[in-house]
Amino acid sequence: MRAEEIHRKEEGKRTEGSEREGRSKLDHLVRRGEWMELKYNKEFQTLSLPGKISMAMETVNVRIGQMERVFYTLLARYPKDAGVVLQHTIKPMRNLNDVLAARLAGEFQQEHNMSEAVAFVLGIDKPNNNQVVLKKAA
């Protein structure tokens, strides 16, 4: 199910005016690939967990596309720098997207199995200590 479809199902919960304003801000974040800002958006906070995950995946995909365009530009001129971009930005973002997809698919059934990265994107304060943690690129 696409993020828009999930969001449309949840639209009945909110009032017309505030929903339109919150939705436009949320759409703006998604179109710009601002995945780290999602958890601060009020409209995003009202979504169900599957809705949050879908919106986060869509936003991460936008950011991956942006970074891939930079990668190919660098690859033509500075192959060494392109390798750094691939290793330290694109690959971790793809891994995050894979974890979000697995969470959406139900591979992780309980909230305490969530990685720190997924918890951060979804705005959940503290995951349990017994989960897989995505490492930041150095």
N, C-alpha and C positions, 0 to 999 in steps of 0.2 A: 504494500500500500504506500502510495506516495505521501509525502509530508502534507501537501495541500489537501488531499482527501481526508486525512486524519484530522487536520485542522478544521475543515468544513463540518465534520461530524460534531466537533466540539463547539461550533459557533453558537449554537442555540443557548448556551449557558451564559452568554454575556449580552450586555445592552448594545444597541446599534451604534451609538456615537462613540463610546469608549472602545468598542471593538474595532471600529474602522481606524481610529487613531493608533491603537496598539498594534493592529495588524500591519499598518503601513510601516511602522517603525521596525517591526519584526521582519517584514519583507525586505526592508532596506538593509538590515543586518545580514540576511541570507544572501541577497544579491551581491553584497560587498565581501562575503566570505568571512565575516567577523565572528568566528565561532567562539572566541574567548569572551565576547560580550553578551552572548545569548542569555546566560544565567541571570543577568541584571535586568532583562526585559520583562516587564510585568505580564505581557501577553504570553511569553514563553513560559513563565512560571505557572500559568493557569492550565497549561496543557497536561494531558495525561503522560505517564512515562513513555508509552510508545510514541506519542506525539512529539515529546521532547527529543527522543532518540532520532526520529525521522527528520525533524528540523535540523538537528545537529549534524546528521549525516549529509543532508543536502548542503548545509553551510560549509562543512569540511570539504565536500566535493568541489564547491566553488573555489575554495582556497587552494586546493590541489591543482585545479586548472590554472589558476593565476601563477602558481609557483612553477608549473610545467612550462608555461610560456617564457618565464624568465630563464628557466633551465635551458631551453632550446636556443634562446638568444645567446646565452653564455657559452653554450657548447660550440657554436660556430666560431667564436672569437677567443674564448679562454677555457679550453677543455678542463684544466685543473680546477678552476673555480666552479665549473659546472658540476664536477664530481662532488665537491663539498656541498653544494646546494642539494644535490640528489641525496647524499648520505645523511645530511643533518637536518633537512627540512621536509623534503618530499616523502622519503621512506617512513619517517615517524608519523607523518600525517596519514599516509596510507594504512599504517598499522592501527592508528586510532580509528580510522574509518572501518577497518575490519573488525575491531573489537565492538564498535557501535552496532555493526551489522549482526554480529553474533549475539549481542545482547537483545537486539530487536527480534531475531529469529528464535529466541528462547533458549539459546545454549546456556546462558547464565540465568537460572530460574529465580535466584534470590538476590535481593539488593546487596547483601554483604559479599557477594562474589564479584562485585564491580571493581574495576581497576581505579586507581586514583585519577587517571586522565579522564575516564568516562564520568566519574563522580564530579570532577571539576567542571566539565562541559555541561552537565545536567544541573549543576547548582546544588548538589547534595553535599552536605558538610563533610562527613567523615566516613570513608569506607572502612570496613573491618580490616584487621591486620592480616588475614589469611587469604589475600587475593594476589593475582598477577598484577604487577605494576609496570607500566610503560616507563622506560627511562628517558629522560631528557637528553637531547643531543648535546655533546660538550662543545 
